[in-house]
Amino acid sequence: MKNMTVTDIEDKKPHLTIQCEDAIHVLPVSTLYDVIKGKLKFTDIDRHEDLIKPILKEYLDSLGW
């Protein structure tokens, strides 16, 4: 079994739950807004490499592509 980190997500709401290839990640909506506003680079988010594919897939799926 891989190492697991369980974090209390109560203070991270609202959040997105993102199913990645090897784990489930929780990303606060406020973090994404910080990226949009230029306050934070997406590459500064922990495990950003794992998050980008499912985020983009969900977005394209929502467009019907």
N, C-alpha and C positions, 0 to 999 in steps of 0.2 A: 504494500500500500504506500502511495506517495505521501510525503509530508503534507499536512493540511494546516491552513491558518484559518481560524474562525474568528471573525470580528463582530462585535456588537454593532449591528447596522441601524439601530434605533436613531442614532444621531446623524445618520447619513440620508435621511428621507427628505424629500422624495428622491428615489434612486431608480436606476435601470438595473435589471438583473440580466447579465449577458452570459450566454452559454458559449464558452470557448472550447477548443479541441480537448483541452486537458483539465479544465476546471470551470467553475461558475464564478463569475466576478460581479461585484456590486460597484456601480459607478454613480456617485451622486449627480443629480441633474445640475446642481450648482457648478460642478466641475466642468461639465460640458459648456455651460454658459460662460464660464471663465475663459475657455478656449475660444469660443465664438467672439467674445469681447476683446481678445488679445491679451488678457491678463495672465494667461498660462499657455505654454506650448503643449500641443498634444503629446509630443515626444517626452515631455516631463512627467507624464502620468505613468505610474508603475505598470509594467506589463503592457504598455501601449501596443507592442507588436502583436500581442494576442487579441487585443480588443478591436483593432481596425477592421479585420475581415468580417466578423459577425455584425459589426455596426453597419458597414457598407452593404452587406448582404440584406440585412433587414430593411435598410433604406430603399435599395433597388426593388426588393420584393413589394414594398409598400407602394411603389410606383407602377407595379404590375409588369416589371421587366423580368 
